[in-house]
Amino acid sequence: MTSTTTIKRILVTPGEPAGIGPDLCLQMNSSQFKHYEIVFIADPEILKQRAVFLGIKVEIELITLDTPVSDNYPGTLRVIPHNAETISAPGQPDTLNSRYLLQCLDFAVDSCLNGQAAAMVTGPLNKATINQSGIAFSGHTEYLQQRCHSDEVVMMLATEDLKVALVTTHLPLRAVPDAITKNKLNNVIEILTHSLKENFGKDNARILVAGLNPHAGEQGYLGREEIEIISPVIQDWQQRGFNLVGPLPADTLYAKHWLDQADATLAMYHDQGLPVLKHTGFGKAVNITLGLPIIRTSVDHGTAFDLAGTGEANTGSMIQAIKSAIEMADNKSNQFN
């Protein structure tokens, strides 16, 4: 195994110990990601226990951030160890591990902020388990925004063929219209256009913007948000030379003839764009947080407690999350070369 300074390091947090996160880390071949070393931030005993359930023989190498990067080879997991409070059995989450989970996230964030890792990839967490431990936790995205002191972040889910960014995320539907302001929309578009250029190599990305109301408001008869907020913001960006199109009715925006001409879409709320993406790419999609000073991607699914330890977990989304992190890191590096 030959060390080289040209290899970059990606940190992976498996997530909830009782879920399928450990399975995904063990089942995939981390040596497939050329020029990038995949390192797991976890309790090695959790991985060893899950390997027994899965019938997988694995060699675990404990390292630190000061350990030279190297090519991974099949059968070996490089792990920066963190101690869990308890080794949860598959499918049986324990609130005692909540602080351990956040400590793994904190370590990955700090390592990326310090330039000791190129990106971080997160496995699925169970929000309810963490909140039941007495720690307020609304999700990875919001937690990482706070840890990185970012004023605004954007959630984007992506497959190889479709990127869907959201103006609002986890809000009740009755709260969505009030949350869509000109300032909010401008901030989201600023982050989205910047990230598409810096992380995906799209210099003048064509973005399709959905309206909020059915038929994009039907000229005001089905709502005035398009006339008073969304259209003026889009027109301002168009006048500045950006390739935004809309507001478009969401029920036709995702038709093939529109998507064939688009680099990304912007939905006003969670269930406007994500059902389309998950219908076409569930298990192969990746959740990306835009607007952070670091690169963070994640799987597009939950902890799947019923599949933990069975060997039936699909590694597709985890593999795609790592590939997306690598693509973003490569494009970001090229900006400075």
Beta strands, then each sheet from edge to edge (+ up, - down):
strand 1: 8-13
strand 2: 36-42
strand 3: 59-62
strand 4: 76-81
strand 5: 119-122
strand 6: 154-158
strand 7: 163-166
strand 8: 207-210
strand 9: 244-248
strand 10: 264-267
strand 11: 286-290
strand 12: 296-299
sheet 1: 3+ 4+ 2+ 1+ 5+ 12+ 11- 6+ 7- 10- 8- 9-
end
